[in-house]
Amino acid sequence: MRILFSFALPLMVGNVFQQLYTMVDSMVVGKVLGLNALAAVGNGEWLKLVLSMIQGFAQGFSIRLAS
């Protein structure tokens, strides 16, 4: 379990920074470009979240299978 966590920690930290980037991007787009552009950004962000979760599960399973 400790080895799995040591491999997962960089992935989790990367996802936190990605979410921070998304938050700042949403604030800038909302203030500068308006509501329609903010809706477009928000519409695409859920896909990045789902894909990062799938990537995390895949990496976790591959590490588990390799050990």
N, CA, C, O and CB atoms as a CASP TS submission, in Angstrom:
PFRMAT TS
TARGET T0000
AUTHOR 0000-0000-0000
METHOD Language model
MODEL 1
PARENT N/A
ATOM      1  N   MET     1       0.824  -1.191   0.000  1.00  0.00           N
ATOM      2  CA  MET     1       0.000   0.000   0.000  1.00  0.00           C
ATOM      3  C   MET     1       0.877   1.267   0.000  1.00  0.00           C
ATOM      4  O   MET     1       0.541   2.275  -0.622  1.00  0.00           O
ATOM      5  CB  MET     1      -0.942  -0.008   1.217  1.00  0.00           C
ATOM      6  N   ARG     2       2.002   1.181   0.713  1.00  0.00           N
ATOM      7  CA  ARG     2       2.898   2.337   0.779  1.00  0.00           C
ATOM      8  C   ARG     2       3.507   2.658  -0.581  1.00  0.00           C
ATOM      9  O   ARG     2       3.657   3.827  -0.937  1.00  0.00           O
ATOM     10  CB  ARG     2       4.007   2.086   1.794  1.00  0.00           C
ATOM     11  N   ILE     3       3.855   1.628  -1.337  1.00  0.00           N
ATOM     12  CA  ILE     3       4.415   1.831  -2.673  1.00  0.00           C
ATOM     13  C   ILE     3       3.359   2.440  -3.589  1.00  0.00           C
ATOM     14  O   ILE     3       3.657   3.338  -4.376  1.00  0.00           O
ATOM     15  CB  ILE     3       4.937   0.496  -3.260  1.00  0.00           C
ATOM     16  N   LEU     4       2.145   1.957  -3.487  1.00  0.00           N
ATOM     17  CA  LEU     4       1.057   2.496  -4.307  1.00  0.00           C
ATOM     18  C   LEU     4       0.827   3.970  -4.001  1.00  0.00           C
ATOM     19  O   LEU     4       0.618   4.769  -4.914  1.00  0.00           O
ATOM     20  CB  LEU     4      -0.237   1.701  -4.076  1.00  0.00           C
ATOM     21  N   PHE     5       0.863   4.332  -2.734  1.00  0.00           N
ATOM     22  CA  PHE     5       0.681   5.730  -2.364  1.00  0.00           C
ATOM     23  C   PHE     5       1.834   6.589  -2.856  1.00  0.00           C
ATOM     24  O   PHE     5       1.623   7.730  -3.267  1.00  0.00           O
ATOM     25  CB  PHE     5       0.541   5.864  -0.858  1.00  0.00           C
ATOM     26  N   SER     6       3.044   6.059  -2.820  1.00  0.00           N
ATOM     27  CA  SER     6       4.189   6.848  -3.283  1.00  0.00           C
ATOM     28  C   SER     6       4.112   7.109  -4.786  1.00  0.00           C
ATOM     29  O   SER     6       4.594   8.143  -5.251  1.00  0.00           O
ATOM     30  CB  SER     6       5.501   6.130  -2.943  1.00  0.00           C
ATOM     31  N   PHE     7       3.521   6.204  -5.551  1.00  0.00           N
ATOM     32  CA  PHE     7       3.324   6.452  -6.975  1.00  0.00           C
ATOM     33  C   PHE     7       2.126   7.367  -7.221  1.00  0.00           C
ATOM     34  O   PHE     7       2.120   8.132  -8.185  1.00  0.00           O
ATOM     35  CB  PHE     7       3.135   5.133  -7.720  1.00  0.00           C
ATOM     36  N   ALA     8       1.122   7.294  -6.364  1.00  0.00           N
ATOM     37  CA  ALA     8      -0.098   8.078  -6.565  1.00  0.00           C
ATOM     38  C   ALA     8       0.050   9.523  -6.095  1.00  0.00           C
ATOM     39  O   ALA     8      -0.672  10.399  -6.572  1.00  0.00           O
ATOM     40  CB  ALA     8      -1.255   7.426  -5.838  1.00  0.00           C
ATOM     41  N   LEU     9       0.963   9.785  -5.179  1.00  0.00           N
ATOM     42  CA  LEU     9       1.105  11.130  -4.630  1.00  0.00           C
ATOM     43  C   LEU     9       1.427  12.184  -5.699  1.00  0.00           C
ATOM     44  O   LEU     9       0.777  13.230  -5.705  1.00  0.00           O
ATOM     45  CB  LEU     9       2.188  11.133  -3.575  1.00  0.00           C
ATOM     46  N   PRO    10       2.382  11.970  -6.594  1.00  0.00           N
ATOM     47  CA  PRO    10       2.619  12.983  -7.638  1.00  0.00           C
ATOM     48  C   PRO    10       1.405  13.199  -8.545  1.00  0.00           C
ATOM     49  O   PRO    10       1.155  14.316  -8.998  1.00  0.00           O
ATOM     50  CB  PRO    10       3.815  12.578  -8.487  1.00  0.00           C
ATOM     51  N   LEU    11       0.665  12.142  -8.804  1.00  0.00           N
ATOM     52  CA  LEU    11      -0.534  12.268  -9.620  1.00  0.00           C
ATOM     53  C   LEU    11      -1.582  13.122  -8.915  1.00  0.00           C
ATOM     54  O   LEU    11      -2.234  13.954  -9.546  1.00  0.00           O
ATOM     55  CB  LEU    11      -1.106  10.886  -9.943  1.00  0.00           C
ATOM     56  N   MET    12      -1.743  12.920  -7.612  1.00  0.00           N
ATOM     57  CA  MET    12      -2.714  13.711  -6.859  1.00  0.00           C
ATOM     58  C   MET    12      -2.294  15.177  -6.785  1.00  0.00           C
ATOM     59  O   MET    12      -3.134  16.068  -6.910  1.00  0.00           O
ATOM     60  CB  MET    12      -2.884  13.142  -5.448  1.00  0.00           C
ATOM     61  N   VAL    13      -1.019  15.428  -6.586  1.00  0.00           N
ATOM     62  CA  VAL    13      -0.532  16.805  -6.529  1.00  0.00           C
ATOM     63  C   VAL    13      -0.717  17.485  -7.891  1.00  0.00           C
ATOM     64  O   VAL    13      -1.103  18.652  -7.960  1.00  0.00           O
ATOM     65  CB  VAL    13       0.959  16.840  -6.102  1.00  0.00           C
ATOM     66  N   GLY    14      -0.444  16.762  -8.949  1.00  0.00           N
ATOM     67  CA  GLY    14      -0.653  17.299 -10.286  1.00  0.00           C
ATOM     68  C   GLY    14      -2.112  17.644 -10.544  1.00  0.00           C
ATOM     69  O   GLY    14      -2.413  18.657 -11.174  1.00  0.00           O
ATOM     70  N   ASN    15      -3.013  16.807 -10.061  1.00  0.00           N
ATOM     71  CA  ASN    15      -4.439  17.087 -10.232  1.00  0.00           C
ATOM     72  C   ASN    15      -4.870  18.309  -9.425  1.00  0.00           C
ATOM     73  O   ASN    15      -5.733  19.066  -9.868  1.00  0.00           O
ATOM     74  CB  ASN    15      -5.269  15.872  -9.822  1.00  0.00           C
ATOM     75  N   VAL    16      -4.286  18.508  -8.256  1.00  0.00           N
ATOM     76  CA  VAL    16      -4.608  19.703  -7.464  1.00  0.00           C
ATOM     77  C   VAL    16      -4.170  20.959  -8.209  1.00  0.00           C
ATOM     78  O   VAL    16      -4.913  21.939  -8.266  1.00  0.00           O
ATOM     79  CB  VAL    16      -3.929  19.641  -6.072  1.00  0.00           C
ATOM     80  N   PHE    17      -2.959  20.932  -8.783  1.00  0.00           N
ATOM     81  CA  PHE    17      -2.501  22.084  -9.547  1.00  0.00           C
ATOM     82  C   PHE    17      -3.348  22.302 -10.801  1.00  0.00           C
ATOM     83  O   PHE    17      -3.578  23.444 -11.200  1.00  0.00           O
ATOM     84  CB  PHE    17      -1.038  21.908  -9.930  1.00  0.00           C
ATOM     85  N   GLN    18      -3.809  21.230 -11.417  1.00  0.00           N
ATOM     86  CA  GLN    18      -4.686  21.363 -12.573  1.00  0.00           C
ATOM     87  C   GLN    18      -6.007  22.014 -12.172  1.00  0.00           C
ATOM     88  O   GLN    18      -6.540  22.833 -12.921  1.00  0.00           O
ATOM     89  CB  GLN    18      -4.939  19.992 -13.217  1.00  0.00           C
ATOM     90  N   GLN    19      -6.535  21.666 -11.020  1.00  0.00           N
ATOM     91  CA  GLN    19      -7.777  22.278 -10.561  1.00  0.00           C
ATOM     92  C   GLN    19      -7.578  23.752 -10.209  1.00  0.00           C
ATOM     93  O   GLN    19      -8.461  24.575 -10.447  1.00  0.00           O
ATOM     94  CB  GLN    19      -8.320  21.520  -9.353  1.00  0.00           C
ATOM     95  N   LEU    20      -6.422  24.080  -9.645  1.00  0.00           N
ATOM     96  CA  LEU    20      -6.124  25.486  -9.381  1.00  0.00           C
ATOM     97  C   LEU    20      -6.043  26.286 -10.669  1.00  0.00           C
ATOM     98  O   LEU    20      -6.530  27.415 -10.738  1.00  0.00           O
ATOM     99  CB  LEU    20      -4.820  25.617  -8.606  1.00  0.00           C
ATOM    100  N   TYR    21      -5.429  25.705 -11.688  1.00  0.00           N
ATOM    101  CA  TYR    21      -5.350  26.360 -12.993  1.00  0.00           C
ATOM    102  C   TYR    21      -6.752  26.577 -13.561  1.00  0.00           C
ATOM    103  O   TYR    21      -7.046  27.637 -14.113  1.00  0.00           O
ATOM    104  CB  TYR    21      -4.496  25.522 -13.974  1.00  0.00           C
ATOM    105  N   THR    22      -7.608  25.575 -13.422  1.00  0.00           N
ATOM    106  CA  THR    22      -8.977  25.682 -13.912  1.00  0.00           C
ATOM    107  C   THR    22      -9.740  26.770 -13.179  1.00  0.00           C
ATOM    108  O   THR    22     -10.517  27.503 -13.790  1.00  0.00           O
ATOM    109  CB  THR    22      -9.699  24.352 -13.767  1.00  0.00           C
ATOM    110  N   MET    23      -9.528  26.881 -11.887  1.00  0.00           N
ATOM    111  CA  MET    23     -10.211  27.900 -11.102  1.00  0.00           C
ATOM    112  C   MET    23      -9.782  29.308 -11.541  1.00  0.00           C
ATOM    113  O   MET    23     -10.622  30.188 -11.724  1.00  0.00           O
ATOM    114  CB  MET    23      -9.927  27.696  -9.602  1.00  0.00           C
ATOM    115  N   VAL    24      -8.485  29.509 -11.705  1.00  0.00           N
ATOM    116  CA  VAL    24      -7.987  30.817 -12.139  1.00  0.00           C
ATOM    117  C   VAL    24      -8.454  31.112 -13.570  1.00  0.00           C
ATOM    118  O   VAL    24      -8.835  32.241 -13.879  1.00  0.00           O
ATOM    119  CB  VAL    24      -6.434  30.867 -12.053  1.00  0.00           C
ATOM    120  N   ASP    25      -8.423  30.120 -14.421  1.00  0.00           N
ATOM    121  CA  ASP    25      -8.892  30.288 -15.791  1.00  0.00           C
ATOM    122  C   ASP    25     -10.363  30.697 -15.811  1.00  0.00           C
ATOM    123  O   ASP    25     -10.749  31.577 -16.581  1.00  0.00           O
ATOM    124  CB  ASP    25      -8.687  28.994 -16.592  1.00  0.00           C
ATOM    125  N   SER    26     -11.173  30.078 -14.988  1.00  0.00           N
ATOM    126  CA  SER    26     -12.592  30.422 -14.921  1.00  0.00           C
ATOM    127  C   SER    26     -12.793  31.842 -14.413  1.00  0.00           C
ATOM    128  O   SER    26     -13.666  32.554 -14.909  1.00  0.00           O
ATOM    129  CB  SER    26     -13.336  29.438 -14.024  1.00  0.00           C
ATOM    130  N   MET    27     -12.007  32.262 -13.441  1.00  0.00           N
ATOM    131  CA  MET    27     -12.141  33.628 -12.934  1.00  0.00           C
ATOM    132  C   MET    27     -11.771  34.655 -14.008  1.00  0.00           C
ATOM    133  O   MET    27     -12.469  35.653 -14.185  1.00  0.00           O
ATOM    134  CB  MET    27     -11.260  33.824 -11.690  1.00  0.00           C
ATOM    135  N   VAL    28     -10.682  34.405 -14.713  1.00  0.00           N
ATOM    136  CA  VAL    28     -10.244  35.349 -15.743  1.00  0.00           C
ATOM    137  C   VAL    28     -11.246  35.395 -16.890  1.00  0.00           C
ATOM    138  O   VAL    28     -11.627  36.476 -17.338  1.00  0.00           O
ATOM    139  CB  VAL    28      -8.850  34.966 -16.271  1.00  0.00           C
ATOM    140  N   VAL    29     -11.673  34.237 -17.365  1.00  0.00           N
ATOM    141  CA  VAL    29     -12.620  34.192 -18.476  1.00  0.00           C
ATOM    142  C   VAL    29     -13.943  34.832 -18.072  1.00  0.00           C
ATOM    143  O   VAL    29     -14.545  35.560 -18.862  1.00  0.00           O
ATOM    144  CB  VAL    29     -12.847  32.740 -18.937  1.00  0.00           C
ATOM    145  N   GLY    30     -14.399  34.570 -16.857  1.00  0.00           N
ATOM    146  CA  GLY    30     -15.656  35.150 -16.401  1.00  0.00           C
ATOM    147  C   GLY    30     -15.618  36.667 -16.320  1.00  0.00           C
ATOM    148  O   GLY    30     -16.597  37.333 -16.657  1.00  0.00           O
ATOM    149  N   LYS    31     -14.498  37.214 -15.879  1.00  0.00           N
ATOM    150  CA  LYS    31     -14.394  38.672 -15.746  1.00  0.00           C
ATOM    151  C   LYS    31     -14.126  39.362 -17.078  1.00  0.00           C
ATOM    152  O   LYS    31     -14.643  40.451 -17.327  1.00  0.00           O
ATOM    153  CB  LYS    31     -13.294  39.026 -14.765  1.00  0.00           C
ATOM    154  N   VAL    32     -13.321  38.736 -17.935  1.00  0.00           N
ATOM    155  CA  VAL    32     -12.906  39.394 -19.168  1.00  0.00           C
ATOM    156  C   VAL    32     -13.870  39.122 -20.332  1.00  0.00           C
ATOM    157  O   VAL    32     -14.272  40.049 -21.034  1.00  0.00           O
ATOM    158  CB  VAL    32     -11.508  38.940 -19.543  1.00  0.00           C
ATOM    159  N   LEU    33     -14.234  37.869 -20.531  1.00  0.00           N
ATOM    160  CA  LEU    33     -14.993  37.496 -21.729  1.00  0.00           C
ATOM    161  C   LEU    33     -16.488  37.357 -21.506  1.00  0.00           C
ATOM    162  O   LEU    33     -17.253  37.405 -22.469  1.00  0.00           O
ATOM    163  CB  LEU    33     -14.471  36.216 -22.266  1.00  0.00           C
ATOM    164  N   GLY    34     -16.924  37.190 -20.284  1.00  0.00           N
ATOM    165  CA  GLY    34     -18.354  37.161 -20.019  1.00  0.00           C
ATOM    166  C   GLY    34     -18.923  35.785 -19.728  1.00  0.00           C
ATOM    167  O   GLY    34     -18.209  34.787 -19.632  1.00  0.00           O
ATOM    168  N   LEU    35     -20.234  35.780 -19.593  1.00  0.00           N
ATOM    169  CA  LEU    35     -20.953  34.599 -19.128  1.00  0.00           C
ATOM    170  C   LEU    35     -20.946  33.457 -20.146  1.00  0.00           C
ATOM    171  O   LEU    35     -20.775  32.299 -19.764  1.00  0.00           O
ATOM    172  CB  LEU    35     -22.375  34.970 -18.796  1.00  0.00           C
ATOM    173  N   ASN    36     -21.126  33.756 -21.414  1.00  0.00           N
ATOM    174  CA  ASN    36     -21.144  32.691 -22.419  1.00  0.00           C
ATOM    175  C   ASN    36     -19.796  31.984 -22.521  1.00  0.00           C
ATOM    176  O   ASN    36     -19.750  30.760 -22.650  1.00  0.00           O
ATOM    177  CB  ASN    36     -21.533  33.258 -23.778  1.00  0.00           C
ATOM    178  N   ALA    37     -18.715  32.728 -22.467  1.00  0.00           N
ATOM    179  CA  ALA    37     -17.392  32.118 -22.522  1.00  0.00           C
ATOM    180  C   ALA    37     -17.124  31.296 -21.264  1.00  0.00           C
ATOM    181  O   ALA    37     -16.492  30.242 -21.330  1.00  0.00           O
ATOM    182  CB  ALA    37     -16.312  33.193 -22.694  1.00  0.00           C
ATOM    183  N   LEU    38     -17.604  31.779 -20.124  1.00  0.00           N
ATOM    184  CA  LEU    38     -17.443  31.014 -18.880  1.00  0.00           C
ATOM    185  C   LEU    38     -18.220  29.709 -18.944  1.00  0.00           C
ATOM    186  O   LEU    38     -17.746  28.681 -18.462  1.00  0.00           O
ATOM    187  CB  LEU    38     -17.906  31.843 -17.669  1.00  0.00           C
ATOM    188  N   ALA    39     -19.398  29.741 -19.531  1.00  0.00           N
ATOM    189  CA  ALA    39     -20.182  28.511 -19.699  1.00  0.00           C
ATOM    190  C   ALA    39     -19.462  27.526 -20.609  1.00  0.00           C
ATOM    191  O   ALA    39     -19.501  26.319 -20.371  1.00  0.00           O
ATOM    192  CB  ALA    39     -21.574  28.831 -20.269  1.00  0.00           C
ATOM    193  N   ALA    40     -18.808  28.026 -21.644  1.00  0.00           N
ATOM    194  CA  ALA    40     -18.063  27.146 -22.552  1.00  0.00           C
ATOM    195  C   ALA    40     -16.866  26.513 -21.850  1.00  0.00           C
ATOM    196  O   ALA    40     -16.581  25.332 -22.050  1.00  0.00           O
ATOM    197  CB  ALA    40     -17.592  27.927 -23.786  1.00  0.00           C
ATOM    198  N   VAL    41     -16.171  27.286 -21.035  1.00  0.00           N
ATOM    199  CA  VAL    41     -15.032  26.743 -20.279  1.00  0.00           C
ATOM    200  C   VAL    41     -15.514  25.692 -19.292  1.00  0.00           C
ATOM    201  O   VAL    41     -14.925  24.617 -19.183  1.00  0.00           O
ATOM    202  CB  VAL    41     -14.275  27.870 -19.533  1.00  0.00           C
ATOM    203  N   GLY    42     -16.585  26.004 -18.573  1.00  0.00           N
ATOM    204  CA  GLY    42     -17.123  25.050 -17.600  1.00  0.00           C
ATOM    205  C   GLY    42     -17.648  23.791 -18.242  1.00  0.00           C
ATOM    206  O   GLY    42     -17.600  22.716 -17.644  1.00  0.00           O
ATOM    207  N   ASN    43     -18.150  23.916 -19.459  1.00  0.00           N
ATOM    208  CA  ASN    43     -18.675  22.758 -20.167  1.00  0.00           C
ATOM    209  C   ASN    43     -17.572  21.768 -20.531  1.00  0.00           C
ATOM    210  O   ASN    43     -17.821  20.564 -20.582  1.00  0.00           O
ATOM    211  CB  ASN    43     -19.407  23.202 -21.420  1.00  0.00           C
ATOM    212  N   GLY    44     -16.378  22.247 -20.780  1.00  0.00           N
ATOM    213  CA  GLY    44     -15.279  21.367 -21.156  1.00  0.00           C
ATOM    214  C   GLY    44     -14.466  20.849 -19.984  1.00  0.00           C
ATOM    215  O   GLY    44     -13.716  19.885 -20.138  1.00  0.00           O
ATOM    216  N   GLU    45     -14.596  21.461 -18.824  1.00  0.00           N
ATOM    217  CA  GLU    45     -13.743  21.096 -17.689  1.00  0.00           C
ATOM    218  C   GLU    45     -14.102  19.751 -17.073  1.00  0.00           C
ATOM    219  O   GLU    45     -13.225  19.074 -16.537  1.00  0.00           O
ATOM    220  CB  GLU    45     -13.823  22.159 -16.633  1.00  0.00           C
ATOM    221  N   TRP    46     -15.359  19.349 -17.132  1.00  0.00           N
ATOM    222  CA  TRP    46     -15.739  18.077 -16.524  1.00  0.00           C
ATOM    223  C   TRP    46     -15.043  16.921 -17.232  1.00  0.00           C
ATOM    224  O   TRP    46     -14.747  15.897 -16.616  1.00  0.00           O
ATOM    225  CB  TRP    46     -17.264  17.890 -16.568  1.00  0.00           C
ATOM    226  N   LEU    47     -14.780  17.089 -18.543  1.00  0.00           N
ATOM    227  CA  LEU    47     -14.112  16.030 -19.288  1.00  0.00           C
ATOM    228  C   LEU    47     -12.686  15.820 -18.787  1.00  0.00           C
ATOM    229  O   LEU    47     -12.227  14.684 -18.673  1.00  0.00           O
ATOM    230  CB  LEU    47     -14.103  16.355 -20.780  1.00  0.00           C
ATOM    231  N   LYS    48     -11.974  16.929 -18.484  1.00  0.00           N
ATOM    232  CA  LYS    48     -10.614  16.798 -17.943  1.00  0.00           C
ATOM    233  C   LYS    48     -10.628  16.084 -16.596  1.00  0.00           C
ATOM    234  O   LYS    48      -9.744  15.277 -16.310  1.00  0.00           O
ATOM    235  CB  LYS    48      -9.956  18.182 -17.797  1.00  0.00           C
ATOM    236  N   LEU    49     -11.626  16.379 -15.771  1.00  0.00           N
ATOM    237  CA  LEU    49     -11.727  15.738 -14.463  1.00  0.00           C
ATOM    238  C   LEU    49     -11.958  14.240 -14.610  1.00  0.00           C
ATOM    239  O   LEU    49     -11.307  13.443 -13.934  1.00  0.00           O
ATOM    240  CB  LEU    49     -12.856  16.368 -13.642  1.00  0.00           C
ATOM    241  N   VAL    50     -12.869  13.855 -15.479  1.00  0.00           N
ATOM    242  CA  VAL    50     -13.161  12.434 -15.686  1.00  0.00           C
ATOM    243  C   VAL    50     -11.944  11.713 -16.248  1.00  0.00           C
ATOM    244  O   VAL    50     -11.620  10.608 -15.811  1.00  0.00           O
ATOM    245  CB  VAL    50     -14.364  12.259 -16.630  1.00  0.00           C
ATOM    246  N   LEU    51     -11.270  12.326 -17.210  1.00  0.00           N
ATOM    247  CA  LEU    51     -10.093  11.692 -17.803  1.00  0.00           C
ATOM    248  C   LEU    51      -8.957  11.552 -16.805  1.00  0.00           C
ATOM    249  O   LEU    51      -8.239  10.553 -16.830  1.00  0.00           O
ATOM    250  CB  LEU    51      -9.620  12.484 -19.003  1.00  0.00           C
ATOM    251  N   SER    52      -8.779  12.528 -15.928  1.00  0.00           N
ATOM    252  CA  SER    52      -7.721  12.407 -14.922  1.00  0.00           C
ATOM    253  C   SER    52      -8.059  11.327 -13.905  1.00  0.00           C
ATOM    254  O   SER    52      -7.159  10.649 -13.409  1.00  0.00           O
ATOM    255  CB  SER    52      -7.497  13.747 -14.211  1.00  0.00           C
ATOM    256  N   MET    53      -9.328  11.155 -13.587  1.00  0.00           N
ATOM    257  CA  MET    53      -9.714  10.063 -12.682  1.00  0.00           C
ATOM    258  C   MET    53      -9.457   8.708 -13.328  1.00  0.00           C
ATOM    259  O   MET    53      -8.948   7.794 -12.680  1.00  0.00           O
ATOM    260  CB  MET    53     -11.199  10.185 -12.286  1.00  0.00           C
ATOM    261  N   ILE    54      -9.805   8.579 -14.598  1.00  0.00           N
ATOM    262  CA  ILE    54      -9.559   7.320 -15.307  1.00  0.00           C
ATOM    263  C   ILE    54      -8.063   7.044 -15.394  1.00  0.00           C
ATOM    264  O   ILE    54      -7.633   5.903 -15.221  1.00  0.00           O
ATOM    265  CB  ILE    54     -10.178   7.361 -16.720  1.00  0.00           C
ATOM    266  N   GLN    55      -7.273   8.067 -15.658  1.00  0.00           N
ATOM    267  CA  GLN    55      -5.817   7.906 -15.715  1.00  0.00           C
ATOM    268  C   GLN    55      -5.274   7.458 -14.362  1.00  0.00           C
ATOM    269  O   GLN    55      -4.402   6.593 -14.300  1.00  0.00           O
ATOM    270  CB  GLN    55      -5.142   9.221 -16.150  1.00  0.00           C
ATOM    271  N   GLY    56      -5.777   8.034 -13.294  1.00  0.00           N
ATOM    272  CA  GLY    56      -5.335   7.638 -11.961  1.00  0.00           C
ATOM    273  C   GLY    56      -5.663   6.200 -11.643  1.00  0.00           C
ATOM    274  O   GLY    56      -4.828   5.473 -11.106  1.00  0.00           O
ATOM    275  N   PHE    57      -6.882   5.781 -11.972  1.00  0.00           N
ATOM    276  CA  PHE    57      -7.251   4.382 -11.745  1.00  0.00           C
ATOM    277  C   PHE    57      -6.395   3.442 -12.576  1.00  0.00           C
ATOM    278  O   PHE    57      -5.962   2.399 -12.086  1.00  0.00           O
ATOM    279  CB  PHE    57      -8.724   4.162 -12.067  1.00  0.00           C
ATOM    280  N   ALA    58      -6.149   3.802 -13.825  1.00  0.00           N
ATOM    281  CA  ALA    58      -5.336   2.950 -14.698  1.00  0.00           C
ATOM    282  C   ALA    58      -3.912   2.823 -14.175  1.00  0.00           C
ATOM    283  O   ALA    58      -3.344   1.731 -14.186  1.00  0.00           O
ATOM    284  CB  ALA    58      -5.320   3.506 -16.124  1.00  0.00           C
ATOM    285  N   GLN    59      -3.329   3.927 -13.719  1.00  0.00           N
ATOM    286  CA  GLN    59      -1.977   3.855 -13.164  1.00  0.00           C
ATOM    287  C   GLN    59      -1.952   3.043 -11.882  1.00  0.00           C
ATOM    288  O   GLN    59      -1.025   2.270 -11.642  1.00  0.00           O
ATOM    289  CB  GLN    59      -1.431   5.256 -12.903  1.00  0.00           C
ATOM    290  N   GLY    60      -2.967   3.222 -11.069  1.00  0.00           N
ATOM    291  CA  GLY    60      -3.021   2.456  -9.814  1.00  0.00           C
ATOM    292  C   GLY    60      -3.152   0.973 -10.061  1.00  0.00           C
ATOM    293  O   GLY    60      -2.488   0.175  -9.399  1.00  0.00           O
ATOM    294  N   PHE    61      -4.000   0.584 -11.010  1.00  0.00           N
ATOM    295  CA  PHE    61      -4.168  -0.838 -11.317  1.00  0.00           C
ATOM    296  C   PHE    61      -2.920  -1.414 -11.952  1.00  0.00           C
ATOM    297  O   PHE    61      -2.556  -2.556 -11.671  1.00  0.00           O
ATOM    298  CB  PHE    61      -5.361  -1.049 -12.238  1.00  0.00           C
ATOM    299  N   SER    62      -2.249  -0.637 -12.815  1.00  0.00           N
ATOM    300  CA  SER    62      -1.044  -1.164 -13.445  1.00  0.00           C
ATOM    301  C   SER    62       0.071  -1.358 -12.422  1.00  0.00           C
ATOM    302  O   SER    62       0.837  -2.317 -12.519  1.00  0.00           O
ATOM    303  CB  SER    62      -0.577  -0.231 -14.562  1.00  0.00           C
ATOM    304  N   ILE    63       0.171  -0.468 -11.452  1.00  0.00           N
ATOM    305  CA  ILE    63       1.180  -0.633 -10.399  1.00  0.00           C
ATOM    306  C   ILE    63       0.842  -1.852  -9.548  1.00  0.00           C
ATOM    307  O   ILE    63       1.721  -2.632  -9.182  1.00  0.00           O
ATOM    308  CB  ILE    63       1.271   0.641  -9.511  1.00  0.00           C
ATOM    309  N   ARG    64      -0.429  -2.003  -9.242  1.00  0.00           N
ATOM    310  CA  ARG    64      -0.861  -3.141  -8.423  1.00  0.00           C
ATOM    311  C   ARG    64      -0.605  -4.468  -9.152  1.00  0.00           C
ATOM    312  O   ARG    64      -0.173  -5.442  -8.537  1.00  0.00           O
ATOM    313  CB  ARG    64      -2.362  -3.008  -8.069  1.00  0.00           C
ATOM    314  N   LEU    65      -0.869  -4.499 -10.443  1.00  0.00           N
ATOM    315  CA  LEU    65      -0.650  -5.709 -11.209  1.00  0.00           C
ATOM    316  C   LEU    65       0.830  -6.016 -11.387  1.00  0.00           C
ATOM    317  O   LEU    65       1.215  -7.183 -11.457  1.00  0.00           O
ATOM    318  CB  LEU    65      -1.314  -5.592 -12.552  1.00  0.00           C
ATOM    319  N   ALA    66       1.658  -4.988 -11.460  1.00  0.00           N
ATOM    320  CA  ALA    66       3.090  -5.201 -11.668  1.00  0.00           C
ATOM    321  C   ALA    66       3.788  -5.713 -10.413  1.00  0.00           C
ATOM    322  O   ALA    66       4.825  -6.370 -10.506  1.00  0.00           O
ATOM    323  CB  ALA    66       3.742  -3.913 -12.124  1.00  0.00           C
ATOM    324  N   SER    67       3.223  -5.415  -9.227  1.00  0.00           N
ATOM    325  CA  SER    67       3.930  -5.833  -8.005  1.00  0.00           C
ATOM    326  C   SER    67       3.477  -7.189  -7.526  1.00  0.00           C
ATOM    327  O   SER    67       3.973  -7.683  -6.513  1.00  0.00           O
ATOM    328  CB  SER    67       3.726  -4.818  -6.901  1.00  0.00           C
TER
END
